[in-house]
Every structure is written in structure tokens, then in C-alpha cells.
Amino acid sequence: MTLSLPLTADASVKPGRIEWRRARLIRQNQTVAVELLKDQGSAMLRTVSEADALVAIGPESARAGNVVATIPLAVLD
């Protein structure tokens, strides 16, 4: 299941790429939004344990408020 949710902050990617980023679902102004976690490197296990969603950013950078494809990790159980 993929949700379309707004980003809480800007996110950049190299043009033409789509990157899956670890994120957290949060309440924002009576709705749900996604907050990207810092330290997205492959060796950053802390963000793996903190994430409750994956977000697709690209093929262009996204600005705060842009709606992005979001996969809640709980649906993968």
C-alpha cells in the first residue's frame, strides 16, 4: 500500500534519480505528514530502527509540502 503524504522539509536528489529514504510518520496540522530521518547512509542502523515508512524522492528534488509516495512499514508485517 502506498500513501501520498506531504513532506515536512526539503529533500534533494541527483536529477533523474529516485531514492527511497527512511522516514517517520508524524501528525502535522490535523493531518499526517512524513519527516525524513537524518543519516541515511547504508551503515546507519539507528535510522533503520527509527523508521516507520519509506519515501520515494525523485526524479527531481522535493520541497516541504510536496506530496510524495510513502510506504508505511507496518503494512509489510
mmCIF file of the N, C-alpha and C atoms, coordinates in Angstrom:
data_MODEL
# 
_entry.id   MODEL 
# 
loop_
_atom_site.group_PDB 
_atom_site.id 
_atom_site.type_symbol 
_atom_site.label_atom_id 
_atom_site.label_alt_id 
_atom_site.label_comp_id 
_atom_site.label_asym_id 
_atom_site.label_entity_id 
_atom_site.label_seq_id 
_atom_site.pdbx_PDB_ins_code 
_atom_site.Cartn_x 
_atom_site.Cartn_y 
_atom_site.Cartn_z 
_atom_site.occupancy 
_atom_site.B_iso_or_equiv 
_atom_site.pdbx_formal_charge 
_atom_site.auth_seq_id 
_atom_site.auth_comp_id 
_atom_site.auth_asym_id 
_atom_site.auth_atom_id 
_atom_site.pdbx_PDB_model_num 
ATOM 1   N N  . MET A 1 1  ? 0.843  -1.174 0.000   1.00 0.00 ? 1  MET A N  1 
ATOM 2   C CA . MET A 1 1  ? 0.000  0.000  0.000   1.00 0.00 ? 1  MET A CA 1 
ATOM 3   C C  . MET A 1 1  ? 0.892  1.242  0.000   1.00 0.00 ? 1  MET A C  1 
ATOM 4   N N  . THR A 1 2  ? 0.622  2.135  -0.906  1.00 0.00 ? 2  THR A N  1 
ATOM 5   C CA . THR A 1 2  ? 1.361  3.389  -0.992  1.00 0.00 ? 2  THR A CA 1 
ATOM 6   C C  . THR A 1 2  ? 0.427  4.547  -0.676  1.00 0.00 ? 2  THR A C  1 
ATOM 7   N N  . LEU A 1 3  ? 0.878  5.443  0.195   1.00 0.00 ? 3  LEU A N  1 
ATOM 8   C CA . LEU A 1 3  ? 0.127  6.645  0.542   1.00 0.00 ? 3  LEU A CA 1 
ATOM 9   C C  . LEU A 1 3  ? 0.782  7.858  -0.094  1.00 0.00 ? 3  LEU A C  1 
ATOM 10  N N  . SER A 1 4  ? 0.017  8.877  -0.365  1.00 0.00 ? 4  SER A N  1 
ATOM 11  C CA . SER A 1 4  ? 0.544  10.156 -0.846  1.00 0.00 ? 4  SER A CA 1 
ATOM 12  C C  . SER A 1 4  ? 0.481  11.132 0.318   1.00 0.00 ? 4  SER A C  1 
ATOM 13  N N  . LEU A 1 5  ? 1.660  11.488 0.861   1.00 0.00 ? 5  LEU A N  1 
ATOM 14  C CA . LEU A 1 5  ? 1.722  12.348 2.043   1.00 0.00 ? 5  LEU A CA 1 
ATOM 15  C C  . LEU A 1 5  ? 2.683  13.507 1.817   1.00 0.00 ? 5  LEU A C  1 
ATOM 16  N N  . PRO A 1 6  ? 2.442  14.650 2.488   1.00 0.00 ? 6  PRO A N  1 
ATOM 17  C CA . PRO A 1 6  ? 3.331  15.803 2.335   1.00 0.00 ? 6  PRO A CA 1 
ATOM 18  C C  . PRO A 1 6  ? 4.620  15.637 3.142   1.00 0.00 ? 6  PRO A C  1 
ATOM 19  N N  . LEU A 1 7  ? 5.698  16.196 2.600   1.00 0.00 ? 7  LEU A N  1 
ATOM 20  C CA . LEU A 1 7  ? 6.992  16.227 3.293   1.00 0.00 ? 7  LEU A CA 1 
ATOM 21  C C  . LEU A 1 7  ? 7.023  17.378 4.297   1.00 0.00 ? 7  LEU A C  1 
ATOM 22  N N  . THR A 1 8  ? 7.755  17.196 5.375   1.00 0.00 ? 8  THR A N  1 
ATOM 23  C CA . THR A 1 8  ? 7.898  18.266 6.365   1.00 0.00 ? 8  THR A CA 1 
ATOM 24  C C  . THR A 1 8  ? 9.073  19.189 6.059   1.00 0.00 ? 8  THR A C  1 
ATOM 25  N N  . ALA A 1 9  ? 10.003 18.751 5.196   1.00 0.00 ? 9  ALA A N  1 
ATOM 26  C CA . ALA A 1 9  ? 11.195 19.545 4.887   1.00 0.00 ? 9  ALA A CA 1 
ATOM 27  C C  . ALA A 1 9  ? 11.652 19.245 3.458   1.00 0.00 ? 9  ALA A C  1 
ATOM 28  N N  . ASP A 1 10 ? 12.487 20.110 2.922   1.00 0.00 ? 10 ASP A N  1 
ATOM 29  C CA . ASP A 1 10 ? 13.033 19.905 1.576   1.00 0.00 ? 10 ASP A CA 1 
ATOM 30  C C  . ASP A 1 10 ? 13.890 18.644 1.530   1.00 0.00 ? 10 ASP A C  1 
ATOM 31  N N  . ALA A 1 11 ? 13.931 18.003 0.360   1.00 0.00 ? 11 ALA A N  1 
ATOM 32  C CA . ALA A 1 11 ? 14.763 16.817 0.149   1.00 0.00 ? 11 ALA A CA 1 
ATOM 33  C C  . ALA A 1 11 ? 15.366 16.904 -1.246  1.00 0.00 ? 11 ALA A C  1 
ATOM 34  N N  . SER A 1 12 ? 16.669 16.708 -1.348  1.00 0.00 ? 12 SER A N  1 
ATOM 35  C CA . SER A 1 12 ? 17.313 16.804 -2.653  1.00 0.00 ? 12 SER A CA 1 
ATOM 36  C C  . SER A 1 12 ? 17.837 15.449 -3.109  1.00 0.00 ? 12 SER A C  1 
ATOM 37  N N  . VAL A 1 13 ? 17.818 15.260 -4.421  1.00 0.00 ? 13 VAL A N  1 
ATOM 38  C CA . VAL A 1 13 ? 18.383 14.069 -5.059  1.00 0.00 ? 13 VAL A CA 1 
ATOM 39  C C  . VAL A 1 13 ? 19.106 14.527 -6.316  1.00 0.00 ? 13 VAL A C  1 
ATOM 40  N N  . LYS A 1 14 ? 19.996 13.693 -6.817  1.00 0.00 ? 14 LYS A N  1 
ATOM 41  C CA . LYS A 1 14 ? 20.625 13.986 -8.093  1.00 0.00 ? 14 LYS A CA 1 
ATOM 42  C C  . LYS A 1 14 ? 19.547 13.920 -9.167  1.00 0.00 ? 14 LYS A C  1 
ATOM 43  N N  . PRO A 1 15 ? 19.516 14.880 -10.096 1.00 0.00 ? 15 PRO A N  1 
ATOM 44  C CA . PRO A 1 15 ? 18.476 14.888 -11.125 1.00 0.00 ? 15 PRO A CA 1 
ATOM 45  C C  . PRO A 1 15 ? 18.403 13.553 -11.870 1.00 0.00 ? 15 PRO A C  1 
ATOM 46  N N  . GLY A 1 16 ? 17.173 13.091 -12.087 1.00 0.00 ? 16 GLY A N  1 
ATOM 47  C CA . GLY A 1 16 ? 16.960 11.862 -12.821 1.00 0.00 ? 16 GLY A CA 1 
ATOM 48  C C  . GLY A 1 16 ? 16.944 10.611 -11.968 1.00 0.00 ? 16 GLY A C  1 
ATOM 49  N N  . ARG A 1 17 ? 17.240 10.730 -10.676 1.00 0.00 ? 17 ARG A N  1 
ATOM 50  C CA . ARG A 1 17 ? 17.264 9.563  -9.782  1.00 0.00 ? 17 ARG A CA 1 
ATOM 51  C C  . ARG A 1 17 ? 16.033 9.540  -8.895  1.00 0.00 ? 17 ARG A C  1 
ATOM 52  N N  . ILE A 1 18 ? 15.631 8.348  -8.515  1.00 0.00 ? 18 ILE A N  1 
ATOM 53  C CA . ILE A 1 18 ? 14.614 8.177  -7.480  1.00 0.00 ? 18 ILE A CA 1 
ATOM 54  C C  . ILE A 1 18 ? 15.290 7.444  -6.334  1.00 0.00 ? 18 ILE A C  1 
ATOM 55  N N  . GLU A 1 19 ? 15.232 8.033  -5.159  1.00 0.00 ? 19 GLU A N  1 
ATOM 56  C CA . GLU A 1 19 ? 15.846 7.434  -3.974  1.00 0.00 ? 19 GLU A CA 1 
ATOM 57  C C  . GLU A 1 19 ? 14.773 7.130  -2.950  1.00 0.00 ? 19 GLU A C  1 
ATOM 58  N N  . TRP A 1 20 ? 14.894 5.974  -2.321  1.00 0.00 ? 20 TRP A N  1 
ATOM 59  C CA . TRP A 1 20 ? 13.994 5.600  -1.231  1.00 0.00 ? 20 TRP A CA 1 
ATOM 60  C C  . TRP A 1 20 ? 14.666 5.991  0.072   1.00 0.00 ? 20 TRP A C  1 
ATOM 61  N N  . ARG A 1 21 ? 13.987 6.824  0.844   1.00 0.00 ? 21 ARG A N  1 
ATOM 62  C CA . ARG A 1 21 ? 14.536 7.326  2.096   1.00 0.00 ? 21 ARG A CA 1 
ATOM 63  C C  . ARG A 1 21 ? 13.724 6.815  3.280   1.00 0.00 ? 21 ARG A C  1 
ATOM 64  N N  . ARG A 1 22 ? 14.411 6.596  4.389   1.00 0.00 ? 22 ARG A N  1 
ATOM 65  C CA . ARG A 1 22 ? 13.746 6.205  5.628   1.00 0.00 ? 22 ARG A CA 1 
ATOM 66  C C  . ARG A 1 22 ? 13.079 7.440  6.234   1.00 0.00 ? 22 ARG A C  1 
ATOM 67  N N  . ALA A 1 23 ? 11.887 7.227  6.783   1.00 0.00 ? 23 ALA A N  1 
ATOM 68  C CA . ALA A 1 23 ? 11.122 8.364  7.298   1.00 0.00 ? 23 ALA A CA 1 
ATOM 69  C C  . ALA A 1 23 ? 10.265 7.957  8.487   1.00 0.00 ? 23 ALA A C  1 
ATOM 70  N N  . ARG A 1 24 ? 9.673  8.970  9.089   1.00 0.00 ? 24 ARG A N  1 
ATOM 71  C CA . ARG A 1 24 ? 8.785  8.788  10.237  1.00 0.00 ? 24 ARG A CA 1 
ATOM 72  C C  . ARG A 1 24 ? 7.469  9.498  9.911   1.00 0.00 ? 24 ARG A C  1 
ATOM 73  N N  . LEU A 1 25 ? 6.357  8.847  10.222  1.00 0.00 ? 25 LEU A N  1 
ATOM 74  C CA . LEU A 1 25 ? 5.045  9.461  10.057  1.00 0.00 ? 25 LEU A CA 1 
ATOM 75  C C  . LEU A 1 25 ? 4.775  10.328 11.280  1.00 0.00 ? 25 LEU A C  1 
ATOM 76  N N  . ILE A 1 26 ? 4.308  11.556 11.040  1.00 0.00 ? 26 ILE A N  1 
ATOM 77  C CA . ILE A 1 26 ? 4.025  12.472 12.147  1.00 0.00 ? 26 ILE A CA 1 
ATOM 78  C C  . ILE A 1 26 ? 2.689  13.170 11.904  1.00 0.00 ? 26 ILE A C  1 
ATOM 79  N N  . ARG A 1 27 ? 2.102  13.659 12.987  1.00 0.00 ? 27 ARG A N  1 
ATOM 80  C CA . ARG A 1 27 ? 0.900  14.487 12.874  1.00 0.00 ? 27 ARG A CA 1 
ATOM 81  C C  . ARG A 1 27 ? 1.346  15.923 12.656  1.00 0.00 ? 27 ARG A C  1 
ATOM 82  N N  . GLN A 1 28 ? 0.695  16.578 11.683  1.00 0.00 ? 28 GLN A N  1 
ATOM 83  C CA . GLN A 1 28 ? 1.037  17.971 11.397  1.00 0.00 ? 28 GLN A CA 1 
ATOM 84  C C  . GLN A 1 28 ? -0.226 18.682 10.921  1.00 0.00 ? 28 GLN A C  1 
ATOM 85  N N  . ASN A 1 29 ? -0.674 19.659 11.677  1.00 0.00 ? 29 ASN A N  1 
ATOM 86  C CA . ASN A 1 29 ? -1.853 20.445 11.301  1.00 0.00 ? 29 ASN A CA 1 
ATOM 87  C C  . ASN A 1 29 ? -3.066 19.582 10.981  1.00 0.00 ? 29 ASN A C  1 
ATOM 88  N N  . GLN A 1 30 ? -3.443 18.713 11.882  1.00 0.00 ? 30 GLN A N  1 
ATOM 89  C CA . GLN A 1 30 ? -4.623 17.860 11.746  1.00 0.00 ? 30 GLN A CA 1 
ATOM 90  C C  . GLN A 1 30 ? -4.536 16.843 10.609  1.00 0.00 ? 30 GLN A C  1 
ATOM 91  N N  . THR A 1 31 ? -3.340 16.563 10.118  1.00 0.00 ? 31 THR A N  1 
ATOM 92  C CA . THR A 1 31 ? -3.154 15.565 9.071   1.00 0.00 ? 31 THR A CA 1 
ATOM 93  C C  . THR A 1 31 ? -1.883 14.773 9.367   1.00 0.00 ? 31 THR A C  1 
ATOM 94  N N  . VAL A 1 32 ? -1.570 13.822 8.524   1.00 0.00 ? 32 VAL A N  1 
ATOM 95  C CA . VAL A 1 32 ? -0.341 13.037 8.663   1.00 0.00 ? 32 VAL A CA 1 
ATOM 96  C C  . VAL A 1 32 ? 0.644  13.507 7.598   1.00 0.00 ? 32 VAL A C  1 
ATOM 97  N N  . ALA A 1 33 ? 1.897  13.655 7.986   1.00 0.00 ? 33 ALA A N  1 
ATOM 98  C CA . ALA A 1 33 ? 2.966  14.050 7.070   1.00 0.00 ? 33 ALA A CA 1 
ATOM 99  C C  . ALA A 1 33 ? 4.150  13.109 7.292   1.00 0.00 ? 33 ALA A C  1 
ATOM 100 N N  . VAL A 1 34 ? 5.163  13.211 6.428   1.00 0.00 ? 34 VAL A N  1 
ATOM 101 C CA . VAL A 1 34 ? 6.355  12.383 6.593   1.00 0.00 ? 34 VAL A CA 1 
ATOM 102 C C  . VAL A 1 34 ? 7.579  13.257 6.828   1.00 0.00 ? 34 VAL A C  1 
ATOM 103 N N  . GLU A 1 35 ? 8.368  12.828 7.790   1.00 0.00 ? 35 GLU A N  1 
ATOM 104 C CA . GLU A 1 35 ? 9.605  13.514 8.160   1.00 0.00 ? 35 GLU A CA 1 
ATOM 105 C C  . GLU A 1 35 ? 10.761 12.580 7.822   1.00 0.00 ? 35 GLU A C  1 
ATOM 106 N N  . LEU A 1 36 ? 11.644 13.029 6.940   1.00 0.00 ? 36 LEU A N  1 
ATOM 107 C CA . LEU A 1 36 ? 12.799 12.212 6.578   1.00 0.00 ? 36 LEU A CA 1 
ATOM 108 C C  . LEU A 1 36 ? 13.762 12.157 7.755   1.00 0.00 ? 36 LEU A C  1 
ATOM 109 N N  . LEU A 1 37 ? 14.324 10.992 7.993   1.00 0.00 ? 37 LEU A N  1 
ATOM 110 C CA . LEU A 1 37 ? 15.300 10.832 9.066   1.00 0.00 ? 37 LEU A CA 1 
ATOM 111 C C  . LEU A 1 37 ? 16.678 11.246 8.565   1.00 0.00 ? 37 LEU A C  1 
ATOM 112 N N  . LYS A 1 38 ? 17.474 11.780 9.461   1.00 0.00 ? 38 LYS A N  1 
ATOM 113 C CA . LYS A 1 38 ? 18.842 12.173 9.106   1.00 0.00 ? 38 LYS A CA 1 
ATOM 114 C C  . LYS A 1 38 ? 19.713 10.930 9.038   1.00 0.00 ? 38 LYS A C  1 
ATOM 115 N N  . ASP A 1 39 ? 20.888 11.071 8.471   1.00 0.00 ? 39 ASP A N  1 
ATOM 116 C CA . ASP A 1 39 ? 21.857 9.972  8.392   1.00 0.00 ? 39 ASP A CA 1 
ATOM 117 C C  . ASP A 1 39 ? 21.280 8.774  7.641   1.00 0.00 ? 39 ASP A C  1 
ATOM 118 N N  . GLN A 1 40 ? 21.131 8.919  6.343   1.00 0.00 ? 40 GLN A N  1 
ATOM 119 C CA . GLN A 1 40 ? 20.515 7.897  5.511   1.00 0.00 ? 40 GLN A CA 1 
ATOM 120 C C  . GLN A 1 40 ? 21.504 6.883  4.948   1.00 0.00 ? 40 GLN A C  1 
ATOM 121 N N  . GLY A 1 41 ? 22.755 6.937  5.332   1.00 0.00 ? 41 GLY A N  1 
ATOM 122 C CA . GLY A 1 41 ? 23.754 6.008  4.808   1.00 0.00 ? 41 GLY A CA 1 
ATOM 123 C C  . GLY A 1 41 ? 23.426 4.558  5.116   1.00 0.00 ? 41 GLY A C  1 
ATOM 124 N N  . SER A 1 42 ? 23.969 3.656  4.321   1.00 0.00 ? 42 SER A N  1 
ATOM 125 C CA . SER A 1 42 ? 23.667 2.233  4.476   1.00 0.00 ? 42 SER A CA 1 
ATOM 126 C C  . SER A 1 42 ? 24.152 1.671  5.810   1.00 0.00 ? 42 SER A C  1 
ATOM 127 N N  . ALA A 1 43 ? 25.134 2.296  6.429   1.00 0.00 ? 43 ALA A N  1 
ATOM 128 C CA . ALA A 1 43 ? 25.659 1.808  7.708   1.00 0.00 ? 43 ALA A CA 1 
ATOM 129 C C  . ALA A 1 43 ? 24.952 2.433  8.910   1.00 0.00 ? 43 ALA A C  1 
ATOM 130 N N  . MET A 1 44 ? 23.972 3.284  8.674   1.00 0.00 ? 44 MET A N  1 
ATOM 131 C CA . MET A 1 44 ? 23.279 3.986  9.753   1.00 0.00 ? 44 MET A CA 1 
ATOM 132 C C  . MET A 1 44 ? 22.104 3.162  10.257  1.00 0.00 ? 44 MET A C  1 
ATOM 133 N N  . LEU A 1 45 ? 22.386 2.223  11.138  1.00 0.00 ? 45 LEU A N  1 
ATOM 134 C CA . LEU A 1 45 ? 21.349 1.315  11.628  1.00 0.00 ? 45 LEU A CA 1 
ATOM 135 C C  . LEU A 1 45 ? 20.344 1.990  12.544  1.00 0.00 ? 45 LEU A C  1 
ATOM 136 N N  . ARG A 1 46 ? 20.725 3.087  13.168  1.00 0.00 ? 46 ARG A N  1 
ATOM 137 C CA . ARG A 1 46 ? 19.797 3.791  14.055  1.00 0.00 ? 46 ARG A CA 1 
ATOM 138 C C  . ARG A 1 46 ? 18.549 4.210  13.294  1.00 0.00 ? 46 ARG A C  1 
ATOM 139 N N  . THR A 1 47 ? 18.709 4.746  12.083  1.00 0.00 ? 47 THR A N  1 
ATOM 140 C CA . THR A 1 47 ? 17.544 5.195  11.329  1.00 0.00 ? 47 THR A CA 1 
ATOM 141 C C  . THR A 1 47 ? 16.706 4.022  10.826  1.00 0.00 ? 47 THR A C  1 
ATOM 142 N N  . VAL A 1 48 ? 17.314 2.861  10.661  1.00 0.00 ? 48 VAL A N  1 
ATOM 143 C CA . VAL A 1 48 ? 16.539 1.683  10.276  1.00 0.00 ? 48 VAL A CA 1 
ATOM 144 C C  . VAL A 1 48 ? 15.568 1.330  11.396  1.00 0.00 ? 48 VAL A C  1 
ATOM 145 N N  . SER A 1 49 ? 16.035 1.411  12.637  1.00 0.00 ? 49 SER A N  1 
ATOM 146 C CA . SER A 1 49 ? 15.167 1.069  13.767  1.00 0.00 ? 49 SER A CA 1 
ATOM 147 C C  . SER A 1 49 ? 14.140 2.165  14.062  1.00 0.00 ? 49 SER A C  1 
ATOM 148 N N  . GLU A 1 50 ? 14.424 3.409  13.719  1.00 0.00 ? 50 GLU A N  1 
ATOM 149 C CA . GLU A 1 50 ? 13.505 4.517  13.981  1.00 0.00 ? 50 GLU A CA 1 
ATOM 150 C C  . GLU A 1 50 ? 12.455 4.697  12.891  1.00 0.00 ? 50 GLU A C  1 
ATOM 151 N N  . ALA A 1 51 ? 12.722 4.214  11.701  1.00 0.00 ? 51 ALA A N  1 
ATOM 152 C CA . ALA A 1 51 ? 11.821 4.448  10.568  1.00 0.00 ? 51 ALA A CA 1 
ATOM 153 C C  . ALA A 1 51 ? 10.529 3.656  10.702  1.00 0.00 ? 51 ALA A C  1 
ATOM 154 N N  . ASP A 1 52 ? 9.435  4.294  10.320  1.00 0.00 ? 52 ASP A N  1 
ATOM 155 C CA . ASP A 1 52 ? 8.175  3.567  10.204  1.00 0.00 ? 52 ASP A CA 1 
ATOM 156 C C  . ASP A 1 52 ? 7.568  3.739  8.814   1.00 0.00 ? 52 ASP A C  1 
ATOM 157 N N  . ALA A 1 53 ? 8.402  4.284  7.879   1.00 0.00 ? 53 ALA A N  1 
ATOM 158 C CA . ALA A 1 53 ? 7.951  4.443  6.496   1.00 0.00 ? 53 ALA A CA 1 
ATOM 159 C C  . ALA A 1 53 ? 9.146  4.580  5.562   1.00 0.00 ? 53 ALA A C  1 
ATOM 160 N N  . LEU A 1 54 ? 8.911  4.288  4.296   1.00 0.00 ? 54 LEU A N  1 
ATOM 161 C CA . LEU A 1 54 ? 9.870  4.556  3.227   1.00 0.00 ? 54 LEU A CA 1 
ATOM 162 C C  . LEU A 1 54 ? 9.231  5.572  2.285   1.00 0.00 ? 54 LEU A C  1 
ATOM 163 N N  . VAL A 1 55 ? 10.044 6.529  1.820   1.00 0.00 ? 55 VAL A N  1 
ATOM 164 C CA . VAL A 1 55 ? 9.547  7.609  0.976   1.00 0.00 ? 55 VAL A CA 1 
ATOM 165 C C  . VAL A 1 55 ? 10.350 7.650  -0.321  1.00 0.00 ? 55 VAL A C  1 
ATOM 166 N N  . ALA A 1 56 ? 9.659  7.776  -1.453  1.00 0.00 ? 56 ALA A N  1 
ATOM 167 C CA . ALA A 1 56 ? 10.318 7.911  -2.756  1.00 0.00 ? 56 ALA A CA 1 
ATOM 168 C C  . ALA A 1 56 ? 10.519 9.394  -3.042  1.00 0.00 ? 56 ALA A C  1 
ATOM 169 N N  . ILE A 1 57 ? 11.786 9.788  -3.232  1.00 0.00 ? 57 ILE A N  1 
ATOM 170 C CA . ILE A 1 57 ? 12.120 11.163 -3.603  1.00 0.00 ? 57 ILE A CA 1 
ATOM 171 C C  . ILE A 1 57 ? 12.741 11.122 -4.990  1.00 0.00 ? 57 ILE A C  1 
ATOM 172 N N  . GLY A 1 58 ? 12.219 11.899 -5.925  1.00 0.00 ? 58 GLY A N  1 
ATOM 173 C CA . GLY A 1 58 ? 12.778 11.961 -7.266  1.00 0.00 ? 58 GLY A CA 1 
ATOM 174 C C  . GLY A 1 58 ? 11.706 11.801 -8.315  1.00 0.00 ? 58 GLY A C  1 
ATOM 175 N N  . PRO A 1 59 ? 12.044 11.946 -9.555  1.00 0.00 ? 59 PRO A N  1 
ATOM 176 C CA . PRO A 1 59 ? 13.373 12.129 -10.134 1.00 0.00 ? 59 PRO A CA 1 
ATOM 177 C C  . PRO A 1 59 ? 13.939 13.537 -9.983  1.00 0.00 ? 59 PRO A C  1 
ATOM 178 N N  . GLU A 1 60 ? 13.180 14.424 -9.301  1.00 0.00 ? 60 GLU A N  1 
ATOM 179 C CA . GLU A 1 60 ? 13.669 15.767 -9.003  1.00 0.00 ? 60 GLU A CA 1 
ATOM 180 C C  . GLU A 1 60 ? 13.584 15.983 -7.497  1.00 0.00 ? 60 GLU A C  1 
ATOM 181 N N  . SER A 1 61 ? 14.309 16.956 -7.002  1.00 0.00 ? 61 SER A N  1 
ATOM 182 C CA . SER A 1 61 ? 14.256 17.281 -5.582  1.00 0.00 ? 61 SER A CA 1 
ATOM 183 C C  . SER A 1 61 ? 12.848 17.693 -5.190  1.00 0.00 ? 61 SER A C  1 
ATOM 184 N N  . ALA A 1 62 ? 12.499 17.518 -3.921  1.00 0.00 ? 62 ALA A N  1 
ATOM 185 C CA . ALA A 1 62 ? 11.164 17.847 -3.428  1.00 0.00 ? 62 ALA A CA 1 
ATOM 186 C C  . ALA A 1 62 ? 11.260 18.940 -2.373  1.00 0.00 ? 62 ALA A C  1 
ATOM 187 N N  . ARG A 1 63 ? 10.254 19.768 -2.317  1.00 0.00 ? 63 ARG A N  1 
ATOM 188 C CA . ARG A 1 63 ? 10.197 20.856 -1.352  1.00 0.00 ? 63 ARG A CA 1 
ATOM 189 C C  . ARG A 1 63 ? 9.250  20.483 -0.209  1.00 0.00 ? 63 ARG A C  1 
ATOM 190 N N  . ALA A 1 64 ? 9.414  21.120 0.919   1.00 0.00 ? 64 ALA A N  1 
ATOM 191 C CA . ALA A 1 64 ? 8.496  20.918 2.035   1.00 0.00 ? 64 ALA A CA 1 
ATOM 192 C C  . ALA A 1 64 ? 7.073  21.169 1.560   1.00 0.00 ? 64 ALA A C  1 
ATOM 193 N N  . GLY A 1 65 ? 6.169  20.277 1.912   1.00 0.00 ? 65 GLY A N  1 
ATOM 194 C CA . GLY A 1 65 ? 4.784  20.401 1.493   1.00 0.00 ? 65 GLY A CA 1 
ATOM 195 C C  . GLY A 1 65 ? 4.444  19.606 0.248   1.00 0.00 ? 65 GLY A C  1 
ATOM 196 N N  . ASN A 1 66 ? 5.468  19.247 -0.555  1.00 0.00 ? 66 ASN A N  1 
ATOM 197 C CA . ASN A 1 66 ? 5.216  18.406 -1.731  1.00 0.00 ? 66 ASN A CA 1 
ATOM 198 C C  . ASN A 1 66 ? 4.707  17.047 -1.277  1.00 0.00 ? 66 ASN A C  1 
ATOM 199 N N  . VAL A 1 67 ? 3.793  16.488 -2.035  1.00 0.00 ? 67 VAL A N  1 
ATOM 200 C CA . VAL A 1 67 ? 3.256  15.169 -1.736  1.00 0.00 ? 67 VAL A CA 1 
ATOM 201 C C  . VAL A 1 67 ? 4.164  14.118 -2.371  1.00 0.00 ? 67 VAL A C  1 
ATOM 202 N N  . VAL A 1 68 ? 4.531  13.107 -1.588  1.00 0.00 ? 68 VAL A N  1 
ATOM 203 C CA . VAL A 1 68 ? 5.443  12.062 -2.063  1.00 0.00 ? 68 VAL A CA 1 
ATOM 204 C C  . VAL A 1 68 ? 4.858  10.680 -1.796  1.00 0.00 ? 68 VAL A C  1 
ATOM 205 N N  . ALA A 1 69 ? 5.282  9.702  -2.602  1.00 0.00 ? 69 ALA A N  1 
ATOM 206 C CA . ALA A 1 69 ? 4.862  8.316  -2.407  1.00 0.00 ? 69 ALA A CA 1 
ATOM 207 C C  . ALA A 1 69 ? 5.490  7.785  -1.125  1.00 0.00 ? 69 ALA A C  1 
ATOM 208 N N  . THR A 1 70 ? 4.653  7.242  -0.246  1.00 0.00 ? 70 THR A N  1 
ATOM 209 C CA . THR A 1 70 ? 5.090  6.787  1.070   1.00 0.00 ? 70 THR A CA 1 
ATOM 210 C C  . THR A 1 70 ? 4.570  5.374  1.319   1.00 0.00 ? 70 THR A C  1 
ATOM 211 N N  . ILE A 1 71 ? 5.457  4.497  1.755   1.00 0.00 ? 71 ILE A N  1 
ATOM 212 C CA . ILE A 1 71 ? 5.060  3.139  2.113   1.00 0.00 ? 71 ILE A CA 1 
ATOM 213 C C  . ILE A 1 71 ? 5.218  2.985  3.624   1.00 0.00 ? 71 ILE A C  1 
ATOM 214 N N  . PRO A 1 72 ? 4.098  2.869  4.361   1.00 0.00 ? 72 PRO A N  1 
ATOM 215 C CA . PRO A 1 72 ? 4.211  2.601  5.793   1.00 0.00 ? 72 PRO A CA 1 
ATOM 216 C C  . PRO A 1 72 ? 4.770  1.195  6.009   1.00 0.00 ? 72 PRO A C  1 
ATOM 217 N N  . LEU A 1 73 ? 5.779  1.057  6.850   1.00 0.00 ? 73 LEU A N  1 
ATOM 218 C CA . LEU A 1 73 ? 6.407  -0.240 7.060   1.00 0.00 ? 73 LEU A CA 1 
ATOM 219 C C  . LEU A 1 73 ? 5.506  -1.216 7.793   1.00 0.00 ? 73 LEU A C  1 
ATOM 220 N N  . ALA A 1 74 ? 4.547  -0.749 8.543   1.00 0.00 ? 74 ALA A N  1 
ATOM 221 C CA . ALA A 1 74 ? 3.650  -1.634 9.272   1.00 0.00 ? 74 ALA A CA 1 
ATOM 222 C C  . ALA A 1 74 ? 2.835  -2.517 8.334   1.00 0.00 ? 74 ALA A C  1 
ATOM 223 N N  . VAL A 1 75 ? 2.571  -2.078 7.107   1.00 0.00 ? 75 VAL A N  1 
ATOM 224 C CA . VAL A 1 75 ? 1.783  -2.894 6.179   1.00 0.00 ? 75 VAL A CA 1 
ATOM 225 C C  . VAL A 1 75 ? 2.609  -4.058 5.628   1.00 0.00 ? 75 VAL A C  1 
ATOM 226 N N  . LEU A 1 76 ? 3.913  -4.040 5.865   1.00 0.00 ? 76 LEU A N  1 
ATOM 227 C CA . LEU A 1 76 ? 4.771  -5.109 5.378   1.00 0.00 ? 76 LEU A CA 1 
ATOM 228 C C  . LEU A 1 76 ? 4.833  -6.281 6.345   1.00 0.00 ? 76 LEU A C  1 
ATOM 229 N N  . ASP A 1 77 ? 4.278  -6.142 7.535   1.00 0.00 ? 77 ASP A N  1 
ATOM 230 C CA . ASP A 1 77 ? 4.272  -7.221 8.532   1.00 0.00 ? 77 ASP A CA 1 
ATOM 231 C C  . ASP A 1 77 ? 3.415  -8.374 8.072   1.00 0.00 ? 77 ASP A C  1 
# 
